[in-house]
Amino acid sequence: MTRTDRPQEAKWPDLAGRREARGHVLPVRVYYEDTDFTGVVYHATYLRFIERGRSDMLRLAGVHHHELQQGAHGGSLAFAVRRMEIDFLAPARIDDLLEVVTRLDSARGARLCLSQEVRRGDEVLFRAVVTVAVISAEGRPRRLPEALIALLENDTQTAS
């Protein structure tokens, strides 16, 4: 049984979010643990939210971290954040219902470029442009395998 065939995941078909025309959307509720002493979402928490968004976008596209690590695509691979440009636009607070929106801008060579937003309804609270490097188990850059590019491009076209 593969991880994607686990019975408990069948009970939660939307656990990894959903694909829409605007990109992958992951719902997030703000819990007490996500906030600082003022009740506002702590700045580093947004990084965890968008990491989950990227991971679940890949998962729904058919790109699984455990398969990359196990060498299913020709040697052990991983994704490592190389660069982030971030803007904190407005605060989120405890019990807010948020959406993490992730869009793949490009998948070329040894990198993925993504745009991400954290929204409360129509209001954008946080925005990031993220460059992710594809690396070997030794930490060296590796080209993204064509099969993975095809999965990502197909996912992008399917959601449009």
C-alpha positions as CSV (number, residue, x, y, z in Angstrom):
1,M,0.0,0.0,0.0
2,T,1.4,3.4,-1.0
3,R,1.0,6.4,1.2
4,T,-1.5,7.9,-1.3
5,D,-3.6,4.7,-1.0
6,R,-4.1,4.9,2.8
7,P,-7.7,4.3,3.8
8,Q,-7.8,7.3,6.2
9,E,-6.9,9.7,3.3
10,A,-9.9,8.5,1.4
11,K,-12.1,9.7,4.3
12,W,-10.5,13.2,3.9
13,P,-10.4,13.9,0.1
14,D,-9.9,17.6,0.7
15,L,-7.3,17.4,3.3
16,A,-4.6,18.6,0.9
17,G,-6.8,21.5,-0.3
18,R,-8.1,21.9,-3.8
19,R,-7.2,23.1,-7.3
20,E,-8.9,26.1,-8.7
21,A,-8.4,28.4,-11.6
22,R,-6.5,30.8,-9.3
23,G,-4.1,27.9,-8.2
24,H,-4.0,25.5,-5.4
25,V,-6.0,26.6,-2.4
26,L,-5.4,25.3,1.1
27,P,-7.8,26.3,3.9
28,V,-6.2,27.1,7.2
29,R,-7.7,28.1,10.6
30,V,-5.6,30.3,12.9
31,Y,-5.1,28.6,16.3
32,Y,-3.8,30.1,19.5
33,E,-0.4,28.4,18.9
34,D,-0.1,30.4,15.6
35,T,-0.3,33.8,17.4
36,D,2.0,36.0,19.4
37,F,1.2,37.5,22.8
38,T,-1.0,40.2,21.1
39,G,-3.3,37.6,19.4
40,V,-1.9,38.4,15.9
41,V,-0.4,35.6,13.8
42,Y,3.3,35.5,14.4
43,H,5.3,36.4,11.3
44,A,7.1,33.0,11.0
45,T,3.8,31.2,11.1
46,Y,3.1,32.5,7.6
47,L,6.1,30.6,6.4
48,R,4.7,27.3,7.9
49,F,1.3,28.1,6.2
50,I,2.9,28.6,2.8
51,E,5.2,25.5,3.2
52,R,2.0,23.5,3.7
53,G,0.5,25.1,0.6
54,R,3.5,24.2,-1.5
55,S,3.7,20.6,-0.2
56,D,0.0,20.0,-0.8
57,M,0.0,21.6,-4.2
58,L,2.8,19.1,-5.2
59,R,0.9,16.3,-3.5
60,L,-2.2,17.0,-5.6
61,A,-0.1,17.2,-8.7
62,G,1.2,13.7,-8.0
63,V,4.7,14.8,-6.8
64,H,5.3,13.1,-3.4
65,H,8.2,14.0,-1.1
66,H,8.7,10.4,0.0
67,E,9.0,9.2,-3.6
68,L,11.6,11.9,-4.3
69,Q,13.6,10.9,-1.3
70,Q,13.5,7.2,-2.2
71,G,14.8,7.9,-5.7
72,A,11.7,7.1,-7.7
73,H,12.8,9.7,-10.3
74,G,16.4,8.7,-10.7
75,G,18.3,9.3,-7.5
76,S,17.3,10.8,-4.2
77,L,15.9,14.3,-4.6
78,A,14.5,17.0,-2.4
79,F,13.3,20.6,-2.6
80,A,15.1,23.4,-0.7
81,V,13.9,27.0,-0.5
82,R,16.5,29.1,-2.3
83,R,14.9,32.5,-2.2
84,M,11.9,34.3,-0.8
85,E,10.5,37.7,-1.3
86,I,7.8,38.4,1.3
87,D,5.3,41.1,2.1
88,F,3.3,41.3,5.3
89,L,0.2,43.3,4.3
90,A,-2.3,42.9,7.1
91,P,-2.6,40.9,10.3
92,A,-4.5,37.7,10.8
93,R,-5.9,36.9,14.2
94,I,-7.0,33.9,16.2
95,D,-9.9,31.9,14.8
96,D,-9.6,33.6,11.3
97,L,-10.3,31.3,8.4
98,L,-7.6,31.8,5.8
99,E,-6.7,30.4,2.4
100,V,-3.2,29.8,1.2
101,V,-3.2,30.2,-2.6
102,T,-0.2,28.7,-4.4
103,R,0.6,29.2,-8.2
104,L,3.4,27.6,-10.1
105,D,5.0,30.3,-12.2
106,S,7.7,28.1,-13.8
107,A,9.5,24.8,-13.5
108,R,12.8,24.9,-15.3
109,G,16.2,23.4,-14.9
110,A,16.9,22.9,-11.2
111,R,14.2,25.3,-9.8
112,L,10.5,25.9,-9.3
113,C,9.2,29.5,-9.0
114,L,6.0,30.0,-7.2
115,S,3.7,32.8,-6.1
116,Q,1.9,32.4,-2.8
117,E,-0.7,34.4,-0.9
118,V,-2.5,34.1,2.4
119,R,-6.0,35.5,2.2
120,R,-8.9,36.2,4.5
121,G,-11.8,36.2,2.1
122,D,-10.8,38.6,-0.7
123,E,-8.2,40.4,1.4
124,V,-4.5,39.5,0.8
125,L,-2.7,39.4,4.2
126,F,0.7,38.0,3.1
127,R,2.4,37.6,-0.3
128,A,5.5,35.6,-1.2
129,V,7.5,34.8,-4.3
130,V,9.4,31.6,-3.6
131,T,12.2,30.0,-5.6
132,V,12.8,26.4,-4.7
133,A,15.9,24.5,-5.8
134,V,15.9,20.8,-6.7
135,I,18.8,19.1,-4.9
136,S,20.4,15.7,-4.6
137,A,20.8,13.9,-1.2
138,E,24.3,15.5,-1.1
139,G,22.8,19.0,-1.4
140,R,23.9,19.6,-5.0
141,P,21.6,21.1,-7.6
142,R,19.8,18.6,-9.9
143,R,17.6,19.2,-12.9
144,L,14.0,18.6,-12.4
145,P,13.2,15.3,-14.1
146,E,11.0,15.6,-17.2
147,A,8.3,13.4,-15.7
148,L,7.9,15.8,-12.7
149,I,7.8,18.8,-15.0
150,A,5.0,17.1,-17.0
151,L,3.0,16.4,-13.8
152,L,3.4,20.0,-12.7
153,E,2.5,21.4,-16.1
154,N,-0.5,19.1,-16.4
155,D,-1.7,20.1,-12.9
156,T,-1.4,23.8,-13.8
157,Q,-3.3,23.3,-17.1
158,T,-5.9,21.1,-15.4
159,A,-6.6,23.8,-12.7
160,S,-7.0,26.5,-15.4
